[in-house]
Amino acid sequence: MIYTLTLNPAIDKVLFLAELQPSKTNRLSRTIETIGGKGTHVSIGLKLLGVPSVALGVTLGENGKKIQRMLANWGVESRFLHYDIEQMESRTNYEIVELNTRLCTMLTEQGPMLPAMMTDDLIAQITSLLVPRDVLVLTGDASNVEDKVIYSKLGEVAKKKGAQIYLDASGAYLKEALPASPFLIKPNLEELCFLAGHELHNEAEIIKAMQALDQFGIQIIAMTWSGNGAIVKNGADYYRINPIKVDAINEGGCGDAFLAALIAGIAQNEAFIEILKTASAVASATAESEITAGFDQTRVEVLRNQAVVTKIL
């Protein structure tokens, strides 16, 4: 089974207006409410790609109950640990979409700090669920968690259970889990620079930084490169994914959709270049969507024919 973990899920309110004018009254043309949180987005992407998963994490209060209902509406099974504690609510994020300029601005709440008691319960739950060959997808940072080494702990749990780790975290949360030898990591350029300890300016420097991570036994490193596409290392092989040109409306959730397509393709034993083409198409279709979760499956088929993946080493 594939399990996705979201430590800080959210309700995302997407606010549309023609153009944001600072220090003035801005009138919204409409508002859409959807689910937020990287792991939940991955589970939704997997569902749309025909691969089942179970969404795990912690939800709080009435917002938390609503998040679980939203996942159910997508057809995703969830086993979130839910707590009703006074003055603790799962967060709400706001995304401002300017229709004239196609600019997106995210305003994110930090979310309540999760005490060790809650994350201890979560670690116990995951320990009881995992069996050999399962996949545990760790996504997002853990800045709202009292236990600052939770990803390291979960990495060790998965390793002992014979499960694979897919890791999409930032900064210290990414670095701390590397000794558990995740099967796949998905840093962006900034995060790979953090791991390298210096700025990376070109393809050659990026490849060298990826090679330096061989000590951790990571099979796949998929570095997303904003408007430049992605560079992906699979064992000793390296691939360049060219960006697909689309009329982007909302780029929130593109990285999560990309990761979902990688996981789905690997689970379905597809050829690696075909997996990368699908991942590129899914991310591009997500950028065309107004909301941060999900994508138009018919557009994926069209965009996949435009995907260009080149083996560079």
Secondary structure, DSSP 8 states (H G I E B T S, - for coil): -EEEEESS-EEEEEEEES---TTS----SEEEEEEE-HHHHHHHHHHHTT---EEEEEEEHHHHHHHHHHHHHTT-EE--EEE-BTTB--EEEEEEEETTTTEEEEE------B-HHHHHHHHHHHHHH--TT-EEEEES--TTBS-TTHHHHHHHHHHHHT-EEEEE--HHHHHHHGGG--SEE--BHHHHHHHHTS---SHHHHHHHHHGGGGGT-SEEEEE-GGG-EEEEETTEEEEE-------S--TTHHHHHHHHHHHHHHTT--HHHHHHHHHHHHHHHHHSSSSS---HHHHHHHHTT--EEE--
